[in-house]
Structures are given as structure tokens and as C-alpha cells.
Amino acid sequence: MATATTADPTMIAPPAERIEPRRLVAFLIMVFGMFMSILDIQVVSASLTDIQAGLSASSTEVSWVQTAYLIAEVIAIPLSGFLSRALGTRLLFAISAAGFTVASFLCGFASTIEQMILWRAIQGFLGAGMIPTVFASAYTVFPRSKFYIVGPIIGLVATLAPTIGPTVGGIITDLMSWHWLFFINVVPGVIITVGVLALVDFDEPNFALLEHFDWFGLIAMAGFLGALEYVLEEGPQYEWLQDTSVAVCAAICVVSAIAFFYRVLTANEPIVDIRAFKNRNFGVGCLISFCVGIGLYGLTYMYPRYLSEVRGYSALMIGETMFVSGITMFLMAPVVGRLMQKIDMRLIIAFGLVIFALGSYQMTWITRDYDFYELLLPQILRGVGMMCAMVPTNTIALGTLEADRVKNASGLFNLTRNLGGAVGLAIINEVLNDRTDLHISRLQDRVTWGNITATETLNDFTQRMQGMGDAALMALKQLSQIVHRQAVVMGYGDAFFMLTLFYVGLSVMVVLLKKPNPAAIAGGGGH
């Protein structure tokens, strides 16, 4: 059995056209680890209220269960490129999987909110190393002629995991308890760790790099990305810079960003190598990935919030409704893989973005009565669009880079998707809040004593509530709730319309991509 364990990165990919079974099994084990890491953030998001009750935490405190994970993850993802070269894929992935598993176990046993936040931060930091390592392995270990097989696998996992997270979280919490959101990671985590240690032989570690580890660069990067993530997470609910903690973190972010970029451009062995952005396809691919992240995480947030707020669905019912997108993505993955062999990948990306926009446009007519069947077509279009946009973007951005630059580039590429999600959630929250307030004031101007329909509705409510207390006050309160709910729904419609325009505009950006040279994908690399 051939094992390419030379340190020369250009020799990593096996020269044969067939995929070696051992390497494929090792890769699939790593893919499952990545799936577990990405899934974990959305699984927990569906059950925050249960965790809040279980740990007797306030709503502000429990939000840190997510924020701590996201901040730690966003710092660790770009760091993985350096660590992957220093420790090797096998050791880095095994440490990440083992650490993630132990942290998951401790999260399940957490008895206070402080313990939970600490273990979640460790879980996010260690688990994040698995994500870019899988992307890098996919584009360095396998022959480039096989990218149409491995590309859709990692594209599917990167998009499917956040989409089905609420479903899985709802089912686990409903059938067992919130503790099992974490315990369920333990057995797969052990299997992944052992499997990686036994089977992965993609490259050799270069421990000498650790002697040049740039601690200043790490601190600057942690301050820049960690503070940025905090500002984007907490800003919408605390009126942005009007809140002291958000303003302080914004200042830390700016100062750290200046220090970070100065360091990576002047250090001999920078903690993150940003030279990959000189490759036009990688730079534009990262920008598209950032924008796709807005829709991927934004809609995974908007659909459940609408179903919970307006329809009053439970976590399990939300999961069952959301499952449509997941199934669509799963079925589309092999189709996109085949299309990439026959059609210019830039056209597939543009098609995906337009289909995604069409799915969002269908939701601009949303009413409070939208249920499973009304959401069916928009969710199918969302699934098709996401896969068509994401998989070719991965391949264009990473698949045409030289093999020795893929490890660093993979961390940067995955970072852009996560930051896109954070920016998207901040913007969507801001739009929902502002537009809902606007519609409330407009509707209140319309719902006056001079409005015959409003007066008749109020009189009808008053008659129904006779003998139940202050009927007039109760009727007025019910009418006010109806007005507020209608304003909320109209706010969702506006947010979906914003996404529609955004993705139609984004589809034009594919003209900035250079047509990938088939020889570069199927053969050697280069630009």
C-alpha cells in the first residue's frame, strides 16, 4: 500500500488516478468529524431555552453559550493552517477531535452557566481545527481529476450541517434532554480520534516551525477576530456602540486588526499567510463564500425564528419543517459533482445564486399563515441554490491553488464563510427590528376609530370577552397583539426581499472569476 509520507507538499497527491481505499476511508472519517463540529453550533441554538432553564441562567448569560463557541471557533480556524504544517494533518486532527470530545462530555455535565461557557469556548476552539483541515486534505490528497467526487462531499457537509442542526437539536432535546446534545458527540468523537490516528498518513509534521510560533500575531488575531465576532453577535440587541462593552470591543477590534495585518505582512513566519489572496480566483471565491455564508446562516436563523415567533412551533416541529432543505442538499450534491465536469463552474455558481434569490423572493409574500406547504418550494430552491453556489466556489477557490498553499488558504476560506454568517445575522437582526418598528407605527396610524374594519373587529372582541373581566381593555390588547404580529411578518418579508436583491447582484460577480483551466483542476495546480 503506497503511503506518500514525504514532507514535500507537491508530492502529497498520489499520482494514480484511482482513489486509494485507505485514504478514502480516512478522509470520510475526517469529514464526519467536520460535520460534528459544524453541526454542534446549530444543534445547541435550537435548545437554548432548555439549557437556560436547566442551568438557572438569565437570557443574557445563556446567549454566551453560543457566543463563546463562535468567538473561539473564529480564532482557531485561520490558526489551523500553521498548525497543520507544524503538527501534520494526522496529529492536528486527532488533537482537535479528542479535545472536542472531552469538552462535549464536560458540557453535558456542566452544573453552572460559567462552567458551560468555559467548556463551550474550549469545544469551539479545539473543534474548529477539524473544519479547514478537511478542506485542505480534499484538495491536496486526492488527484485533481477526482475533485468532482470529494468537492461535493465537503460542500454538502459544510452546508447541510448548519441547515439540519435545528432539526437534530429539536429531536434530541424532545426525546431525551439537553445534556444529550453534548453526550451524543462522545462515542463518534472517540471513533474519529482512533480512526484518524490509525489511518491518516497524508503528510509529515514539521515540528521545527513551532520554534518560530508568532505569539504576538496570535494575540493580535485573537483580539481582531474575537472582538469582531462579539460586536456582530451582541451589537444588534444592545444598540451597537451605545453599549459600553460593544464600543470597547469595537475599539479593540480596530487596534488589533492594524497590529495583525502589520504583523502578517512583516513576519518571516506569519501565523496566517494571506498571500493566497493574490490569486484572483481565491480572493473572489472567498468573497462569494462570505456572501453565501450570509444566506446559509441567515436563513437557518430566519425560518426557525418565524416558525417559533409567529406560528408558535416547538423545536421538533421547526426541525421537521426545516428538513426539506437538508434533503434537497443531500440529493443535489452528486448532481452538482456531475455538472462540474460538463459545465463552466462560473455558470453553475451564478445559477445557484439566482435560484437562491428566487427562493428568497417567494418568501417576500409571507403571511402569518405560511406553513409547511407554503415553505416547501422556497426551501427546495434554497437547497438547490446553496449547493450549486457553494461546491464550485470551493473548487475554484482552493482547487486551483498550488498544493503547498492550500493548508493556509483553507483556513482563510472557511473563516470568510463564518464571518459572512456573523455579519449576515447582525444585518438581518437589524433589518427585522427596524422594519418591524416601522410597520408597527404605520399600522397603528391605520388602526384608528375612523377605520371601520378596526372598529368592528374591536367590538367583536369586546362582545366575545364579556364576563371575563375588563372586556374593552382585553379586546384592545388582543387587537394590539394582532397589529404587532402583522408588523413582525411584514418585517420578515422585507428581510427576504433584501436577500433577493443581494443575491441577484452577487450572481453578476462571477464575471470576476477567471475560467478555471481544466488542466489545473484535473492535473497539476497553478493558477
C-alpha positions as CSV (number, residue, x, y, z in Angstrom):
1,M,0.0,0.0,0.0
2,A,1.5,3.3,-1.1
3,T,2.0,5.9,1.6
4,A,3.2,9.3,0.5
5,T,4.8,10.5,3.7
6,T,7.4,12.8,2.3
7,A,7.5,16.4,3.6
8,D,7.5,17.9,0.1
9,P,3.9,19.2,-0.3
10,T,3.9,18.8,-4.1
11,M,4.3,15.0,-3.6
12,I,1.2,14.7,-1.3
13,A,-1.3,13.8,-4.0
14,P,-1.0,10.2,-5.2
15,P,0.0,10.1,-8.9
16,A,-2.5,7.4,-9.7
17,E,-6.0,8.3,-11.0
18,R,-7.8,5.9,-8.7
19,I,-8.5,6.9,-5.1
20,E,-6.8,4.6,-2.6
21,P,-9.4,2.9,-0.4
22,R,-7.5,3.5,2.8
23,R,-7.2,7.2,2.1
24,L,-10.9,7.5,1.2
25,V,-11.9,5.8,4.4
26,A,-9.5,8.1,6.4
27,F,-11.0,11.2,4.6
28,L,-14.6,10.1,5.2
29,I,-13.8,9.8,9.0
30,M,-12.4,13.3,8.9
31,V,-15.4,14.6,7.1
32,F,-17.7,13.1,9.8
33,G,-15.6,15.0,12.4
34,M,-16.0,18.2,10.5
35,F,-19.8,17.5,10.2
36,M,-19.9,17.1,14.0
37,S,-18.1,20.3,14.7
38,I,-20.2,22.5,12.3
39,L,-23.4,20.8,13.4
40,D,-22.8,21.5,17.1
41,I,-23.4,25.2,16.9
42,Q,-26.9,24.9,15.3
43,V,-27.9,21.9,17.4
44,V,-27.5,23.9,20.6
45,S,-29.2,27.0,19.2
46,A,-32.5,25.1,18.9
47,S,-32.5,24.3,22.6
48,L,-31.1,27.4,24.4
49,T,-34.3,27.8,26.4
50,D,-33.9,24.3,27.8
51,I,-30.3,24.9,28.7
52,Q,-31.2,28.2,30.3
53,A,-33.8,26.6,32.5
54,G,-31.5,23.7,33.3
55,L,-28.7,25.9,34.5
56,S,-30.9,28.6,36.0
57,A,-29.3,31.3,33.8
58,S,-30.6,34.6,32.5
59,S,-31.3,35.1,28.8
60,T,-28.2,37.3,28.5
61,E,-26.0,34.7,30.2
62,V,-27.3,31.8,28.1
63,S,-26.6,33.6,24.8
64,W,-22.9,33.3,25.8
65,V,-23.2,29.5,25.3
66,Q,-23.3,30.3,21.6
67,T,-21.1,33.5,21.6
68,A,-18.2,31.8,23.4
69,Y,-18.2,28.9,20.9
70,L,-18.3,31.2,17.9
71,I,-15.6,33.5,19.2
72,A,-13.3,30.6,20.0
73,E,-14.0,28.9,16.6
74,V,-13.4,32.0,14.5
75,I,-9.9,32.5,16.2
76,A,-8.9,28.8,15.7
77,I,-10.0,28.4,12.1
78,P,-7.2,30.6,10.5
79,L,-4.7,29.3,13.0
80,S,-5.2,25.8,11.7
81,G,-3.1,26.4,8.6
82,F,0.1,27.0,10.5
83,L,-0.7,24.2,13.0
84,S,-1.4,21.7,10.2
85,R,2.0,22.3,8.6
86,A,3.8,22.1,12.0
87,L,1.9,19.1,13.5
88,G,0.8,17.4,10.4
89,T,-2.8,16.5,9.4
90,R,-2.9,13.3,11.5
91,L,-1.8,14.8,14.8
92,L,-3.7,18.1,14.5
93,F,-7.0,16.4,13.6
94,A,-6.6,13.8,16.4
95,I,-5.9,16.5,19.0
96,S,-8.9,18.5,17.7
97,A,-11.3,15.5,17.7
98,A,-10.1,14.3,21.1
99,G,-10.3,17.8,22.7
100,F,-13.7,18.4,21.1
101,T,-15.0,15.1,22.5
102,V,-13.7,15.8,26.1
103,A,-15.1,19.3,26.0
104,S,-18.5,17.9,24.8
105,F,-18.5,15.4,27.7
106,L,-17.8,18.2,30.2
107,C,-20.5,20.5,28.7
108,G,-23.0,17.7,29.3
109,F,-22.1,17.6,33.0
110,A,-22.0,21.4,33.5
111,S,-24.0,22.5,36.5
112,T,-23.5,26.2,36.3
113,I,-23.6,28.7,33.4
114,E,-20.0,29.7,34.0
115,Q,-18.8,26.1,33.6
116,M,-20.9,25.7,30.4
117,I,-19.4,28.9,28.8
118,L,-15.9,27.8,29.6
119,W,-16.3,24.3,28.1
120,R,-18.1,25.6,25.1
121,A,-15.2,28.0,24.4
122,I,-12.8,25.1,24.6
123,Q,-15.1,22.9,22.5
124,G,-15.3,25.7,19.8
125,F,-11.6,26.3,19.8
126,L,-10.5,22.7,19.5
127,G,-13.3,21.6,17.2
128,A,-12.6,24.4,14.7
129,G,-9.3,22.8,13.7
130,M,-11.2,19.9,12.0
131,I,-13.0,22.2,9.5
132,P,-10.2,23.7,7.4
133,T,-8.1,20.5,7.7
134,V,-10.7,18.5,5.8
135,F,-10.9,21.2,3.1
136,A,-7.1,21.2,2.8
137,S,-6.9,17.4,2.7
138,A,-9.6,17.2,0.0
139,Y,-7.6,19.4,-2.3
140,T,-4.1,18.1,-1.6
141,V,-4.5,14.3,-1.0
142,F,-6.7,13.3,-4.0
143,P,-6.0,13.5,-7.7
144,R,-7.4,16.7,-9.1
145,S,-9.4,14.7,-11.6
146,K,-11.4,13.4,-8.6
147,F,-12.4,16.8,-7.3
148,Y,-15.9,16.3,-8.7
149,I,-16.3,13.5,-6.1
150,V,-14.6,15.0,-3.0
151,G,-15.7,18.6,-3.7
152,P,-19.5,17.8,-3.3
153,I,-18.8,15.7,-0.2
154,I,-17.2,18.6,1.8
155,G,-19.6,21.2,0.2
156,L,-22.6,19.1,1.3
157,V,-21.3,18.8,4.9
158,A,-20.4,22.5,5.2
159,T,-24.0,23.5,4.1
160,L,-26.0,20.5,5.3
161,A,-24.8,20.6,8.9
162,P,-26.0,24.2,9.8
163,T,-29.3,23.5,7.9
164,I,-30.3,20.3,9.8
165,G,-28.9,21.5,13.1
166,P,-32.2,22.8,14.4
167,T,-33.9,19.5,13.4
168,V,-31.4,17.3,15.2
169,G,-31.3,19.6,18.2
170,G,-35.1,19.6,18.5
171,I,-35.4,15.8,18.2
172,I,-32.6,15.1,20.8
173,T,-34.0,17.6,23.3
174,D,-37.6,16.4,22.8
175,L,-36.7,12.7,23.1
176,M,-34.1,12.9,25.9
177,S,-32.7,16.1,27.4
178,W,-30.4,19.0,26.6
179,H,-27.5,17.1,28.2
180,W,-27.6,14.7,25.3
181,L,-26.8,17.5,22.8
182,F,-23.3,17.1,24.1
183,F,-23.1,13.4,25.2
184,I,-24.1,12.3,21.7
185,N,-20.7,13.6,20.5
186,V,-18.7,11.3,22.8
187,V,-18.8,7.9,21.0
188,P,-18.4,9.3,17.5
189,G,-15.6,11.6,18.8
190,V,-13.6,8.6,20.2
191,I,-14.1,6.6,16.9
192,I,-12.9,9.6,14.8
193,T,-9.8,10.2,17.0
194,V,-8.8,6.5,16.9
195,G,-9.6,6.2,13.1
196,V,-7.5,9.3,12.3
197,L,-4.5,8.1,14.3
198,A,-4.7,4.7,12.6
199,L,-5.4,5.7,9.0
200,V,-4.3,9.2,8.2
201,D,-0.8,9.3,6.5
202,F,-1.3,12.3,4.2
203,D,1.8,14.3,5.2
204,E,4.7,14.6,7.7
205,P,4.8,17.1,10.6
206,N,7.4,19.9,10.6
207,F,7.9,20.5,14.3
208,A,10.7,23.0,13.6
209,L,8.0,25.5,12.7
210,L,6.8,25.6,16.3
211,E,10.1,27.2,17.3
212,H,9.0,30.3,15.2
213,F,5.5,30.4,16.5
214,D,4.3,34.0,16.3
215,W,2.7,34.7,19.7
216,F,2.3,38.4,19.0
217,G,0.5,37.5,15.8
218,L,-1.8,35.1,17.7
219,I,-2.7,37.7,20.3
220,A,-3.4,40.3,17.6
221,M,-5.5,37.9,15.6
222,A,-7.5,36.8,18.7
223,G,-8.2,40.4,19.6
224,F,-9.2,41.3,16.0
225,L,-11.5,38.3,15.2
226,G,-12.7,37.7,18.8
227,A,-13.8,41.3,19.3
228,L,-15.3,41.5,15.8
229,E,-17.4,38.3,16.5
230,Y,-18.6,39.8,19.8
231,V,-19.6,43.1,18.2
232,L,-21.5,41.3,15.4
233,E,-23.2,39.0,17.9
234,E,-24.1,41.4,20.6
235,G,-24.4,44.7,18.6
236,P,-28.0,44.3,17.3
237,Q,-29.6,43.8,20.7
238,Y,-27.6,46.5,22.5
239,E,-27.9,49.4,20.0
240,W,-24.3,48.9,18.8
241,L,-21.8,51.5,20.0
242,Q,-24.3,52.9,22.5
243,D,-23.4,49.9,24.7
244,T,-20.1,50.2,26.5
245,S,-18.9,46.6,26.1
246,V,-19.7,46.7,22.3
247,A,-17.9,50.0,21.9
248,V,-14.9,48.8,23.8
249,C,-14.7,45.6,21.7
250,A,-15.1,47.6,18.5
251,A,-12.0,49.7,19.6
252,I,-10.1,46.5,20.5
253,C,-11.0,45.1,17.0
254,V,-9.7,48.1,15.1
255,V,-6.4,48.3,17.1
256,S,-5.8,44.6,16.9
257,A,-6.7,44.5,13.2
258,I,-4.0,47.1,12.4
259,A,-1.4,45.2,14.6
260,F,-2.5,41.8,13.0
261,F,-2.1,42.9,9.3
262,Y,1.2,44.7,10.0
263,R,2.5,41.5,11.6
264,V,1.4,39.1,8.9
265,L,2.9,41.3,6.2
266,T,6.3,41.7,8.0
267,A,6.9,38.5,10.0
268,N,9.2,35.8,8.5
269,E,6.8,33.0,9.5
270,P,3.4,34.7,9.9
271,I,0.7,32.9,11.9
272,V,-1.6,33.3,8.8
273,D,-0.3,33.6,5.3
274,I,-2.5,36.0,3.4
275,R,-0.5,35.8,0.2
276,A,-3.1,33.4,-1.2
277,F,-5.4,36.4,-1.8
278,K,-3.0,37.4,-4.7
279,N,-4.7,34.5,-6.6
280,R,-7.7,36.2,-8.2
281,N,-9.9,33.1,-8.1
282,F,-9.1,32.5,-4.4
283,G,-9.8,36.2,-3.5
284,V,-13.1,36.4,-5.4
285,G,-14.0,32.8,-4.2
286,C,-13.6,34.0,-0.6
287,L,-15.8,37.0,-1.2
288,I,-18.5,34.7,-2.7
289,S,-18.1,32.3,0.2
290,F,-18.5,35.3,2.6
291,C,-21.8,36.3,0.9
292,V,-23.0,32.7,0.7
293,G,-22.4,32.5,4.5
294,I,-24.9,35.3,5.0
295,G,-27.6,33.3,3.3
296,L,-26.6,29.9,4.8
297,Y,-26.6,31.1,8.4
298,G,-29.1,33.9,7.9
299,L,-31.9,31.7,6.6
300,T,-31.1,28.9,9.1
301,Y,-31.9,31.7,11.7
302,M,-34.9,33.3,10.0
303,Y,-37.0,30.3,9.2
304,P,-37.0,28.8,12.8
305,R,-37.5,32.3,14.3
306,Y,-40.5,32.9,12.1
307,L,-42.0,29.5,12.9
308,S,-41.4,29.9,16.6
309,E,-42.5,33.6,16.9
310,V,-45.4,33.7,14.5
311,R,-46.6,30.1,14.2
312,G,-45.8,29.0,17.7
313,Y,-44.0,25.8,16.7
314,S,-42.0,23.7,19.1
315,A,-38.3,22.9,18.4
316,L,-39.3,19.4,17.0
317,M,-42.0,20.9,14.6
318,I,-39.5,23.5,13.4
319,G,-37.0,20.7,12.7
320,E,-39.5,18.7,10.7
321,T,-40.4,21.7,8.6
322,M,-36.7,22.7,8.0
323,F,-35.7,19.2,7.0
324,V,-36.8,19.9,3.4
325,S,-33.7,22.0,2.6
326,G,-31.4,19.3,4.1
327,I,-32.9,16.5,1.9
328,T,-32.6,18.8,-1.2
329,M,-29.0,19.5,-0.5
330,F,-28.2,15.8,0.0
331,L,-29.9,14.9,-3.3
332,M,-28.2,17.8,-5.2
333,A,-24.6,17.0,-4.1
334,P,-23.9,14.2,-6.7
335,V,-25.8,16.2,-9.4
336,V,-23.6,19.3,-8.8
337,G,-20.5,17.0,-8.9
338,R,-21.5,15.7,-12.4
339,L,-22.4,19.2,-13.7
340,M,-18.9,20.5,-12.7
341,Q,-17.4,18.0,-15.2
342,K,-19.5,19.3,-18.1
343,I,-20.4,22.9,-17.5
344,D,-18.3,26.0,-16.7
345,M,-18.2,26.3,-12.9
346,R,-18.8,30.0,-13.0
347,L,-22.2,29.4,-14.7
348,I,-23.2,26.9,-12.0
349,I,-22.3,29.4,-9.3
350,A,-24.3,32.2,-11.0
351,F,-27.3,29.7,-11.5
352,G,-27.1,28.7,-7.8
353,L,-27.1,32.4,-6.6
354,V,-30.1,33.2,-8.9
355,I,-32.0,30.2,-7.7
356,F,-31.3,31.1,-4.1
357,A,-32.5,34.6,-4.8
358,L,-35.7,33.1,-6.3
359,G,-36.3,31.1,-3.2
360,S,-36.0,34.2,-1.0
361,Y,-38.3,36.2,-3.4
362,Q,-41.0,33.6,-2.9
363,M,-40.9,34.4,0.8
364,T,-41.4,38.2,0.3
365,W,-45.1,37.5,0.2
366,I,-45.0,35.8,3.6
367,T,-48.1,35.9,5.8
368,R,-48.8,34.7,9.3
369,D,-50.5,31.6,7.7
370,Y,-47.3,30.3,5.9
371,D,-47.0,26.6,6.9
372,F,-45.1,23.5,5.7
373,Y,-46.5,23.5,2.2
374,E,-46.1,27.3,1.7
375,L,-42.4,26.9,2.8
376,L,-41.8,23.8,0.7
377,L,-40.8,25.4,-2.7
378,P,-38.7,28.2,-1.1
379,Q,-36.8,25.6,0.9
380,I,-36.2,23.4,-2.1
381,L,-34.9,26.4,-4.1
382,R,-32.8,27.4,-1.2
383,G,-31.2,23.8,-1.0
384,V,-30.6,23.7,-4.8
385,G,-29.2,27.2,-4.9
386,M,-26.9,26.7,-1.9
387,M,-25.3,23.5,-3.3
388,C,-24.8,25.0,-6.8
389,A,-23.2,28.1,-5.4
390,M,-21.1,26.5,-2.7
391,V,-19.5,23.4,-4.2
392,P,-18.0,25.0,-7.4
393,T,-16.9,28.0,-5.3
394,N,-14.9,25.6,-3.0
395,T,-13.2,24.0,-6.1
396,I,-12.5,27.3,-7.9
397,A,-11.0,28.9,-4.8
398,L,-8.9,26.0,-3.4
399,G,-8.7,23.5,-6.2
400,T,-6.6,25.7,-8.5
401,L,-4.0,26.8,-5.8
402,E,-0.6,25.3,-5.6
403,A,-0.6,22.3,-3.2
404,D,1.7,24.0,-0.7
405,R,-0.6,27.0,-0.3
406,V,-3.8,25.1,0.3
407,K,-3.4,24.5,4.0
408,N,-3.2,28.2,4.9
409,A,-5.7,29.1,2.3
410,S,-8.2,26.6,3.6
411,G,-8.3,28.3,7.0
412,L,-8.9,31.7,5.4
413,F,-11.6,30.4,3.1
414,N,-13.6,28.8,5.9
415,L,-13.1,31.9,8.0
416,T,-14.8,34.0,5.4
417,R,-17.9,31.8,5.4
418,N,-18.2,32.0,9.2
419,L,-17.6,35.8,9.2
420,G,-20.3,36.1,6.5
421,G,-22.7,34.2,8.7
422,A,-21.9,36.6,11.7
423,V,-22.3,39.7,9.5
424,G,-25.5,38.3,8.0
425,L,-27.1,37.6,11.3
426,A,-26.2,41.1,12.6
427,I,-27.7,42.8,9.5
428,I,-30.8,40.5,9.4
429,N,-31.5,41.2,13.1
430,E,-31.1,45.0,12.5
431,V,-33.4,44.8,9.4
432,L,-36.1,42.8,11.3
433,N,-36.0,45.2,14.3
434,D,-36.1,48.4,12.2
435,R,-38.7,47.3,9.7
436,T,-40.9,45.8,12.4
437,D,-40.9,49.1,14.3
438,L,-41.7,51.0,11.1
439,H,-44.6,48.7,10.2
440,I,-46.0,48.9,13.8
441,S,-46.1,52.7,13.6
442,R,-47.7,52.6,10.1
443,L,-50.3,50.1,11.1
444,Q,-51.1,52.0,14.3
445,D,-51.7,55.1,12.2
446,R,-54.2,53.0,10.1
447,V,-55.9,51.2,13.0
448,T,-57.9,54.2,14.4
449,W,-61.5,54.8,15.4
450,G,-62.1,56.1,11.9
451,N,-61.2,52.7,10.4
452,I,-64.5,50.7,10.1
453,T,-62.8,47.3,10.0
454,A,-60.7,48.0,13.0
455,T,-63.7,49.3,15.0
456,E,-65.9,46.3,14.0
457,T,-63.0,43.9,15.0
458,L,-62.6,45.6,18.4
459,N,-66.4,45.5,19.0
460,D,-66.4,41.8,18.1
461,F,-63.5,41.0,20.5
462,T,-65.3,43.1,23.3
463,Q,-68.5,41.1,22.9
464,R,-66.7,37.7,23.0
465,M,-64.9,38.7,26.2
466,Q,-68.0,39.9,28.1
467,G,-68.0,38.5,31.7
468,M,-64.2,37.7,31.6
469,G,-63.1,41.0,33.3
470,D,-62.5,44.3,31.6
471,A,-63.7,43.3,28.2
472,A,-62.8,46.6,26.5
473,L,-59.2,46.5,27.7
474,M,-58.8,42.9,26.9
475,A,-60.2,43.4,23.4
476,L,-57.8,46.4,22.8
477,K,-54.9,44.3,24.0
478,Q,-55.8,41.5,21.6
479,L,-56.1,43.9,18.7
480,S,-52.7,45.3,19.6
481,Q,-51.1,41.8,19.5
482,I,-52.6,41.2,16.1
483,V,-51.1,44.5,14.8
484,H,-47.7,43.6,16.3
485,R,-47.7,40.1,14.8
486,Q,-48.6,41.5,11.4
487,A,-45.8,44.1,11.6
488,V,-43.3,41.2,12.5
489,V,-44.4,39.2,9.5
490,M,-44.1,42.3,7.2
491,G,-40.6,42.7,8.7
492,Y,-39.7,39.2,7.6
493,G,-41.0,39.9,4.1
494,D,-38.7,42.9,3.9
495,A,-35.7,40.9,5.1
496,F,-36.3,38.2,2.4
497,F,-36.7,40.9,-0.3
498,M,-33.3,42.4,0.8
499,L,-31.7,38.9,0.5
500,T,-33.3,38.6,-3.0
501,L,-31.7,41.8,-4.3
502,F,-28.4,40.9,-2.7
503,Y,-28.1,37.5,-4.3
504,V,-29.2,38.7,-7.7
505,G,-26.5,41.3,-7.5
506,L,-24.0,38.8,-6.3
507,S,-24.6,36.5,-9.2
508,V,-23.0,39.1,-11.5
509,M,-19.8,38.9,-9.5
510,V,-18.9,35.6,-11.1
511,V,-17.6,37.5,-14.1
512,L,-14.6,38.5,-11.9
513,L,-13.6,34.8,-11.7
514,K,-11.1,33.6,-14.3
515,K,-12.3,30.5,-16.1
516,P,-10.6,27.6,-14.4
517,N,-8.2,25.8,-16.6
518,P,-9.4,22.2,-16.9
519,A,-5.8,21.1,-16.8
520,A,-5.3,23.0,-13.5
521,I,-8.3,21.2,-11.9
522,A,-7.6,17.8,-13.4
523,G,-3.9,17.9,-13.4
524,G,-1.2,19.9,-11.7
525,G,-2.3,23.1,-10.0
526,G,-1.0,26.6,-10.6
527,H,-3.3,29.5,-11.5
